[in-house]
Amino acid sequence: MKQTKKRSSIPTKAAKGPHLILRLYIAGQTPKSLKAMTNLKKLCAEYMSEGYHIEVIDLLKKPELAQQDQVLAIPTLVRNLPVPIRKIIGDLSDTDRVLLGLDLRAVRTAGAV
């Protein structure tokens, strides 16, 4: 019997396929992991009008998945698309730094009134 890998996904906004593919690596339900998830959801809702897909990977359940993106610390956010790959470590509470790290500066500037 074939087993499938279970991964948690956050609802996405994608009309013609995601513009951004993000993976958030966490370790269980720690305060820092929960804060990173909350901050990422808020950031996506506020600044990412284009399509995006977020995959949450709990390394307590699937530690072998840390190797695919060379995750050394948690929480870590990995932007796989568009290339180049970018990584942000921490709880994602510094919005400006996260937008800069994801190369979404123009989105924030355009959205500012």
SEFITI-592025 format. One record per residue: residue in one letter; x, y, z of N, C-alpha, C in turn. Coordinates in steps of 0.1 Angstrom, whole numbers, plus 5000, padded with zeros to 4 digits. Each point is the difference from the previous one (the first is absolute). Layout:
<rs>
AXYZXYZXYZ...
</rs>
This chain:
<rs>
M500849885000499250125000500950125000K499750094991500950124998499550115011Q501150055007499750115009500350134994T499150105003500350144995500550085011K500850104997500650095010498950105003K499750025013499050105003500750135004R499650104994500550145003498950095002S500150095008498950105003500250114990S498850054995500050114990499150115006I500450124997499250125004499250034987P498850055001499250034988500850104992T499949994987500750094991499150084991K500650104994499450084990500749974987A499449924991500749974988498949984989A500050094990499150004989500649914989K501250044995500649924989501249935005G500149965012501249945006500750105008P500749955010500650105010501250074994H500150135003501250084997501149975010L499649985012501049975011499749865006I501149935002499949875006500850015013L499449995011500650025013499949885009R501149965007499949895010500550065013L499149975010500450045014500349885008Y501249995004500549895009499850045014I499349925008499850025014500349885008A500050015013500249885009498950005010G498949934996498949995010499250135002Q499350005011499250125003500650095010T501350034998500750095009499550144998P500250095010499550144998500750064988K501349984997500650064989499549944987S499749884999499449944988498650054997L499250015011498750054998500050154996K500950085006500150144996500550014985A500949924996500450004986498949974990M499149905004498949974991499050115000T499750065011499150115001500550124992N501350035002500650124993500049974985L500349884996500049974985498650014994K499049955007498650014995499650154998K500450085011499650144999500850074989L501249974998500950064990499449974986C499749884998499449954987498750074997A499150015010498750064998500250154997E500950065006500250154999500850044987Y501049924997501050054990500149924987M499449885000500149914988498749994993S499750094991498849994992500149904989E501249974996500249904990499949865006G500049904992499849865004501249965009Y499749925010501149955008499549865006H501049925004499749875006500949995012I499549975011500849985012499949865005E501149945003500049865005500750015014V499449955010500550005014500549855002I501350005004500649875002500549995015D499449915007500449985014501149905001L501250045004501249925000500049905012L499150025009499849905011499449874994K499150024990499449894994500749944988K500750084993500849964988501450075000P500949965009501350065000500849994988E499849894992500749984988499850114989L498950075001499750104990500950135002A500750015011500850125002501250004990Q500449884996501149994991499750064986Q498849994995499750044987500350154998D499750085010500350154999501250045009Q500749905005501250035008499650095012V499049965007499550085012500849975012L500650105006500949985012499450065012A499050094999499450075011498550004998I499250015010498650014999499450115009P499050074996499349984987500850074988T499949944989500650044987499050014989L499950114993499250024989500949994987V499649924991500749984987499150044989R500550094992499350044987500749924989N499249904994500649924990499750064986L498950074998499750074988499550145003P500450094992500950004989501549985005V500849964991501449985003500750145000P501050025008500849915008499249965013I500449895005499549955013500450105011R499150045009500350085011499549945013K500850035011499749945013499950115010I499049995009499950095011499849925013I500950035010499949935012499450095011G499149945008499450085011498549994999D499450085009498550005001499350094990L500750074991499550084989499250125006S500450055011499350125006500550134995D501150014994500550124993499650004986T498850064997499450004987500950054989D500650125003500950064990501149904996R500649945010501149914997499649874993V498849955003499449894993499750034985L499450124998499750044986501350024992L501050065007501350024993500649864997G500049915010500549864998499349924989L498750024999499249944989500150074987D500750125000500150084988498650054996L499250055010498750054997499950155004R501150075000500150145003499050084992A500049974987499150084991498549985003V499649895005498749975003499650095012R500850015010499750095011500050144996T500950054992500150144996498850034992A499649914991498850034991498750005008G499949925011498850005008499950115010A501150075003500050115009499350124994V499250075009499350124995500550125007
</rs>
